[in-house]
Amino acid sequence: MPGKVKIQAEDLYILKSVVDPQVSSNGRDCLFVETTINEEKDAYSSNLYYVDLEQKNEPVQWTFGNDRNVFPRWSPDGQLIAFISNRSGKNQLYVMSKHGGEARQLTFHPNGVSHPFWSPDGTQIAFNIALGKESFLHETEENTKELLPLEVDNMKYKSNAKGFWDGTYTQVAVVHVQTGELNQITSGEHDYELESWSPDGKYIAIAVDLSEDKDFSFLQDIYLYEIDTKELKNVTAGKGAFYQAAWSPDGNNLAIIGHEREYENATLSKIWIYDMETDALTCLTDGWDVNIGDYVVGDFQQGASAPGILWGEDSHSFYFLATDHGNTVVYYGTVEGEIYPALLDQQHVYGLSTGGKLDKAVVAISDPLNPGDLFLLTVGTGELDQLTNVNKEFKENHDWAATEPIQFQSRDGWELYGWIVKPADFQEGGKYPLLLEIHGGPHAMYANTYFHEFQILASNGYVILYINPRGSHGYGQEFVNAVRGDYGGKDYEDLIDAVDYALQEFDYIDPNRLGVTGGSYGGFMTNWIVGHTNRFKAAVTQRSISNWISFYGVSDIGYYFTEWQIKADLKDIDTLWKHSPLAYVDNIQTPLLILHSEKDYRCPIEQAEQLYIALKRQRKTTKFIRFPESNHELSRSGKPSFRIKRLNYITDWFEKYL
């Protein structure tokens, strides 16, 4: 539009992200986290903001500076706030008064802490901390660690999030708010994740896998830690993967999210209720073909926190998020298993808080034309009152590309859903190149949410096509499970069918200028596509898989992910090779840009190295970009300048070859 500015990669320095709304028990006070990028320091800054839900006035900033102040949690009486800040150099626990004043630091451990949770009487705060054989809860100074060889005797010795295992385990500890006295709750060679504290103060719910051979265990149970006796009681009986346990206000029921791994990591999460009196665990959503939680793929929100089950004051009903047909939506449920929609609009709800109230909720919402804001939802009427408008000026001054939902049938009759984005400067009668975007996972979902990458590419004159092929969440258990054992099969056909549909329906697409890109599983599929068709004139593969044989041993999830998804191991090299894009390098004629991070342990960079050398050996058109000190999350939460460089590399490659 005239007078409007095109959206560019560098706009990440301007845009603000709002996440993690937290409503106090009085139903009026609400805190949230606003994150910006400090261009000079090339780093993220997060601060806490307050909004009065009755006055609905302009939010007030409560913390300041260029540090990261995150995870705000109200005390039970609503007078204090606990939060995590890295202002001292490590993530430590702080408390401050609702009425103002300086924040007070409660923990000083060199390893830092995370995930605070108040005791019901407000005198203590539980938290997670990483401790090893040589580190203790009461340490206050950083020990200089000698550089030593890494001794490895287990298979799960590295992770994309944490790097190589440093000998520590996640433990649960408690600090007294007034005295600062510390008490370690768990110990030993297991990772204990804090979940919640019972209303009577007697128990702490903890998620942990206590299996002895963790290399071959993929369980996670919910245990009740009895504070007086120090005993642990398993309430999920080793059946699967369970997490986010939350007590009803009367303490009679414990709501849990999880599943029994019927389809390994493609299994839909469900809601379970554990009855404290009868010791019975019941699945409330068994037979409901909807995934509990938020599984949306995005590239913008920073530090969004999954709300889990939010009980109402009646101890009978609750709210939760679910992933459904390209949206995350708010549902209302009861202990009898009744489920009703509370907010079903075309949007991505990535935050939810009620303070225990049933008539109102604060929701964080994004859609393709809004990076994200907070709204006050009046349950019953569905009315939404906007509480924040953090990117107001940016939205008014920039030229946004319109996004249109599409629905079509695959060649074998499956209903498929996606979106088409017109170029920001679209004009009737024009012809525009098309870019097919493919999400990772594969068990994730594109949604009605803001995607910075899509807006940038549309600003540069491209039509963007993105769909949820089989294997994606949001369309039921059969749909998400269908990709397992069939990588490069029907999922590939779904994507090609989407391109054919777009060419048939939208006459403004130039069929001779098609491009494709994606990351992780989307990178695998980009590699696969250019090895099986030459109709795409340019491609960009990101953090990809090219060789399932080597992936089996080098990825942090390689051996079990490969067995679950490809349904083969090293005894079946033929199957692994058949599904490997590297096997089809001879067929690749498409100019291929390869983007990868040096410290990507999910899809290690050797996957990119193999592909690059194989292409160069055959004198194919390719280029390899390696991002230092970055992992698999580069596009979403990596170093800001690298995120921007990545977006510009993609744009430049397509401009050159399309």
N, C-alpha and C positions, 0 to 999 in steps of 0.2 A: 504494500500500500504506500502511496506517496507520503514522504516525510518520515516513514518508519525506518528503523535501522535493522539490518540483517543480523540474525543471531550467529555468533562466532564461537569458536572453541574458547577463546580468552574470556568470554563472559562468565566462565566459572569463577573468576576473580570478583565478580559483581554479585552473583546470585547468592541468596541466603537459604539455608535449609532449617526447617523447624521440625523437631521430633520429640517423642517421649513425653506427651502430656501426662501430668500427674495431678489428680484432683484430691484435695484434702477430705477428711471424713465429714467436714461441715458442708460439703457440696458446693462451696462458694469459691474457695481459694484454689487456684490452678497454677502450677509451675510447668515450664517446658524448656527445652534446650534449643538455642539458635546457634547455628554454625556458619562461619564465614571463612574465607581464605585470606591469610596474610601474605600478599604477593611478595613483600620484601623478604620475609622469612621462609617463603615457599612451604607454608605449613597451615594447618587448620586451627582455628580458634573457636571455642565453644563457651557460651555463657548462659546462665540461668535467667529466665524472664518470668514475671508474675502477671497474671490477669485475674481480675475480679469478675466472676461469672454472673453476678447480679448486676453490677454496674456496666459490664461489658465495655470498659474504658480501654484506652490505649495500653498495651503491655508495658510493664516497668522492668527495666534491667536491674537484676539483683547481684550479679557478679560481673567483674570487669577484667580487662587485660587480654593478653594474647595466648593464654593457656587454654587447656581443655577442661572445662567444668561440666560434668555430665552425671547422668543417673541420679537425678534428684528424687528423694523419697521422704514423704511427710511422716513425722512421728504420729503415733495413734491419737494424741490429743490435738494435733495440728499446730503446735506451737514451735516445733523445731523442724529443720530440714537436714537430712543427711545427704551428702553427695560425694562423688569421686572427683578429685582434681590432680593434675600433674604439675601444679605450680611449684612444687618442691623438687621437681625433676623426675619423680616416679608417681604413679597413681596411688594416692593416699586418701583415707577417709576423713572427711571434714563434717562438722555440724555448725549450723548458724541459726539464729533466732528469726522467727517470722517478723519480729518487730524491728529488725535491723541490727547493726553492729558487725564486728569482724567475725569471720568464720574461724572456728577453732579446729586445729588438726588433732585427730585422735590416733592415727597410726603413723609409724615412722619406719616401717620395715623396708630394707633395701630392695626386696622383691616386689614391693607394692601390693595393693589389695584390690578387690573388685566385689561387685554384687552385694551391696549392703541390704540388710533386712532388719527392721525394728522388732524388738520384743514387744509383746502386747501391752506391757506396763510402761513402755517408753524409757526404761532405765538402761537398756543394753542394745547393741547393734551387732548382729551376726554378719560375717563376711567371708569371702573366699580368699585364700592366700596360697602361694606356691612355696612349699617347703621340701627340703631334701635332707639327706643324712647329715650334711655338713651345715645346714642352716636351721635356725631356731626362731621361735615366735618372737622372742624378746630382742632380737638383733636390731640395732639402730644405725649401724654404719656399714657402708658398702665394703665388702672384702675384696681385695685385689686378687683376681683369679689367675692362676698360672695357666699359660697356654699348654694344653696337654692333648695327647692323642684321644680320639673318641673311641671308647670301648663299647662295642655293640654286641648284645647277645639276645636281642628281641627284634621282631619284624616291624613293629610299630615304633620306630625310633626317630621319626621325623614327621613334621606336619607343615602344611602350607602356612598355617597361621602363626606357629611358634618357632619354626625352624627345627634344628636338631634338638633332640631331647637333652635337657640339661641336668637330669638326675633328680628333678623335683616332682612332687605330686601335689595336686590341688587339695587343700585341706579346708575345713570349716573352723573358724575361730570366732570369739565373741569379745567385744570391748565394752566396758562399763562407761557410759556417757559422761558421768561426773568425775570419776576417779581416774579413768584411763586404764584401769586394770584389764589385762589381757588373759584370756583363757582359751586354750586349744581344745576343740571338741573332737575332731577326728585325727587319726594318725595312721601310719603304715603305708604300704606300697600300692595305694589305690587313689584314684581321682574322685573326690567327693564334691558334688555340685550342690550348693545351698539352694533350697527351693522356697520354704516358708516356715513360719513359726506358728504353732497352734494357739488359738485364742486364750486357752487357760495357762499358757506358758510352759506346759509340761513336755512338749515335743518339738523337735525341729525336723522338718521333712527334708530328706537328702536324696539326690539321685546319684547312683554309683553302680558300677559293675564290679562285683566282688569275686568274679571268676579268677581262678589261679592262672590259667593259661589265656591271657588276654589276646594273644596273637590270633587265636581262633574263636574268640568270643565277641559277639556284636550285640550283646544285651545291655540294657540299662534299666535297673529297677529303682523303685521308690522305697526308701526305708524311713522308718520313724525312729529317730534318736531320742530316747527318754533321758531327759537331763539329769534326773535324780539317780537313776541306776546305771546310766551310761550304756544301756543296752540298745542294740539295733534290731528292728523288726521289719522284715521284708513284707510289703503289702501287695506287690505285683507278681511275686512267685516265679521269677525267672522266665517269664513268658515272651518278652520282647524288648522294645525300646520305649521307655516311659519318661516323662519330663513335665515341668511346669505344674507342680502340685500346689493346690491352693485350698485352704480350709474354709468351710462355711463359717459365718460369724458365730454360730452357736457351738462350733467345734465338733458337730456330729458327723459331718461328711468331709471327705477330702476329694476334690475334683482333680483329675489327672488327664493329661493329653498323652497319647501314645498309640502303639499298635503292636501286634504280635508277629510282625515280620513275615506275614504270609507270602508276600511278594518281595522279600528282601527290602532294599531301599526304595522300591517303587510302591510300597504299601501306603494307603491313605491313613492319616492320623485320625483318631477318634477320641471321643470324650468318655472317660471312665469315672465312676463314683465309688469310692471306698467308704463303707459304713463302719465307723469307729466302734459301734456297739456290737454289731453282728459279725464283724471281721469279713464282710463279703465285698468282693470287687465286681462291679457290674458295668458293662459297656452300654452307655446311653444311646449312642449313635450307630450301633450295629445295624447294617442294612441301609443306612443313609449314604448314598454314593457321592458324598461331598467331603473334601479334604479340610480338616480343621487347621486354622492358622493362615499365615501370609507367606505364599510361595512365589511372589511376583519378582520378576527380574527387572532391575532398574539400574541407573548409573548416577543417581543424584543424591538421594537422602543420605545423610551422614549420622550413623549411630541410632537408627530406629530400633526400638525395643519391643519385642513381642509381648503383648499383654497377657496371654494365657486366658484362664477362666476368671472372670470378674463377678464375684458373688454380690447379690443384693442383700440389703439389711434383713430381709425376711428369712434368710438362710435356706430358701427354697428355690429361688430362681437366680439366673446369672446371665451375663452377656459374653460373647466371644466372637472372634473373627473366623471367616471361612473363605477359601479360595474357590471361586465358582465362575466358569464361563467368561474369563477375561476381566473379572472384578474381584476385589476382596470386599466382603460385605459383613455387616453386623447382624448377628442373630441373638435372639432371646431364647433361653432354655430353662427347663425345670428338672427337678430330681426325678420326676416321673418319666422323663424322656420326651416331653413336648418341645417342639422346636418351631419358633415363629420368626419371620424376618423383621428386623428393626430398621435397617437401612439397606436398600437394594439398588441404589442408583448406579449409573455407569461410571465407576471410579475405583481408585485404589485407596482403601482405608489402611494406612500403615501405622496407626497409633490409636489407642482407645483407653479411656479412663473414666470411671464413674464415681469414685469415692464411696462406693457402696450404695449409691442411690439407684433407684429403678426408673425414675421419670426423666432423667437427663443424663447425657454422656458427652464428654469432649472427644471429638474424633479428629485425627490428622488425615487430611484427604489430599490426594494428588489426582490430576487428570492430564491428558495430553497437552493442555494449554495452561496448566498451573503446576509449577514445581512442587507446591505443597503449602498448606495453611491449616490452621486449627479452626474448628467449627463447634458450636454448641448444638447438640442434637436434642430436640424434644421428642422423647419416645412416645409413640402413639400417633402424633400428628406427622412425624417425619420432618418437621420444620428444622432448618439449619440456619443458625445465626453465626456470621463470620466473626471470629475473634482476632485473627491476625491477617495482615496483608503485606507480608514482608518483602515481596518482590513487585509491589504495586507499580512503581515508577518504571521498572524494567519492562513489565508486561505491557504498559501503555505505550512505551516508546519503541518497541521492537515489532518486527514483522513476523507473525507466527504462522506456521504452516498448518493448514486444516487437516484433521485426521478423520477418516471415515471407516467405520466397521464394515467388514465383508464376511459373507458366509457362502460356502460352496460345498459340493460333494467331491470326494476323492474318486479316482477311477474305479475303486472297489466299493463305493457306496457309503463311505463314512462321512459324517458331517464334520466339516472343518471350519474354523473361525480365525479371523485375523483382522488386519487393518491396512489401509492404503493412505499414505501421506502425500498430498500434492506439493509440488514446489512452492515455496513462499511467494514467488513472483509469478505464479501460474496465470497463463492467459489462454482463453479459449482458442482452439485452432493450432496451438503450439504442439511440438513433439519433444518429449523429455526422456532422458535415460532413466532406467529403473535399477534400484539396488535392492536385492533380496537380503534381509537381515535374519540371522538364525541365532536363537538363544542357546545358552549353555544348559547344563544339567545332566541329562536331558530332562530330568524331573523337576521342572520349574515352569513358569508361565509368563508369557508376555501379557500385558494388561492395559487397561485404560489409565495409564500413568504417564507422567512426564519422562521423556527420554531425551537427554541433552544431545546425544549423538544424532538422533533422528532429526531434530530441529536444525542442527548445523548442516547436515547433508541436504536437507530440503531447502535451506537458505542458499545453498550452492547450486540449486537447479535440478536436484534429483527427485524422482518419485521413490518413496520408500515403501516396500512391501514387507510385512512381517506377520507371521501366523504362528499358531500353536500346533505343530505336527503331532502325530501320535507319539506318545512318550511324555507329553507335557502334562502337568497338573491342571486341574480345573474342569475336567470333562469326565470324571468317573474312573473307577478302578481298572476296568478293562482297557480304557484308552491309555492310561499312564503306563500300564504294564506291557502294552503291545510292542514296544520297541526292544524289549529284552530278548537277546538272541537274534535280532533282526536289524542291527545297525547297518545302514546303507541299503535297506530293503524298502519296506513300505513307508518308512519315514522319509527316505529320499523321494519316493514317488509323490508323497504329500506336498513336498516343497516344489517339485516340478509342476505338479497340478496347480499349485497356487499361482505360479508364474503364467501358466497357460490360461488360467481363469482371468488374471489381471489383463493379459494381452487381448483377450476376447472382449472384456467388459469396458476397458478404458482406452479409448482410441488415441489419447494423448501420449501413450507410452511408445517410444521408439523401439521396435523389436530387435533392431540391430545394435542397440547399446544397452546391454544387460550386464550388471555387476552383481557380485555376491560377497558377503562377509559374515563372520560370526566368530565367537570365542568359546574356548573349551570344547564342549560337545559341538557347539556351532562352528568351531575351528575344524574339528574332525569332519563335520559335514561339508564345510567349504572345500576341504581337501578332497573329499569323496566326490563332490559334484564336479570339480574341474578334471578329475580323473575318469569321469564317466560321460561327460558331454562337453562339447566345445562351443555351446551356444552363448556362454558368458564371455564377454570380451575383457574383463578385468576382475581380479579377486584379491581379497585381503584376508589371510588366515591369522587368527590371534589365539595365543596360549593353547595351541591345538594338540591333538593326538594324531600321529601319523603311522605308528607301528605298535600294535597291541602286544607283540612278542617282547619288545624291550620295556614297554610301559608296565608290564606285569611286575617287573622287578625294581623299577626306578621311581615310580610314583609313590607318594605317601599312602595312597589307597589302592595301589596297583593290583596286588594279588587278589584281593577279595572283590574289588569293583569289577575287574575283568571277568572273574568267575560269575558274578551276579548278572552282568550286563551282556557280555558276549557268550556266556555259558560255555566257556572253554578255559583250559589252563595250559601249562607248558607240555602236557602230554598230548595236546592236540594242536600242534603248531600249524597244521593245515587250516584249521578254522580261524585261528588268530590271524594268520597271514591273509586269508580270504577277506577278512573285514578290515584290513589295514590299508589306508590310502596309499602308503608307500609302494604297495604292490602294483599300483596303476600309474606310476610316474611316467612310464613310456607314453601314456595317452594324453598327458597334460600339455595343452597348447596355450592355455590362458595365462597371460602375465600375472604372476602371483607375488604379492608382497607378504612377507612373513614377519609378524610382530610377536615378540616373546620376552618374558622377564627372566633375568638371571637367577633369581631365587624362587622361581615357581617350582614348588615341590609337588603340586597337584598334577600338573602336566609338565614335567621337567623339560628344560630347554634342549636336551638332547633330541627330543622329538622334532623340534624345529631344525636342529643341526642336520639330522639325517635327511629331512626333506629338502633342505637348501642344497646340500652337497649333491644329492641325487639329481636335482634339477639342473644345477650348474654343470655337472659332469656331462649332461646331455645338451648343454648350451641353450637351455630354456630361459625365458625372460623371468627373472626373479630378483628380489632384493631382501636382505635380512636385517632387521632392526632389533638390537638387544638392549633392553632397559636395565641398567645396573640397580642393585639394591632394591629390587621390586619383586613382588610375588604374584600369585594368581589373581589378586584383587586389584591390580593396577588400574583398570578402567573405572572402578567404583570408588575406591578409597586410597589409591596410590598417591605418591608425591604429586601435588597439584601441577607443577610445571611439566612432569612426565605425562600426566593425563591430557594436558593440552597438546603436547608434542604428538602424542599418539593420535589424537583426533585430526591434527593437521597432516600427519603422514597418510592417514586414510583418505582424507579429502584430496590431497595432492596426487595420490596414486590413481584414483578414479578420474581425476581431471586429465591426467596424462594419457590414460588408455581408453577412456570413454568419450 
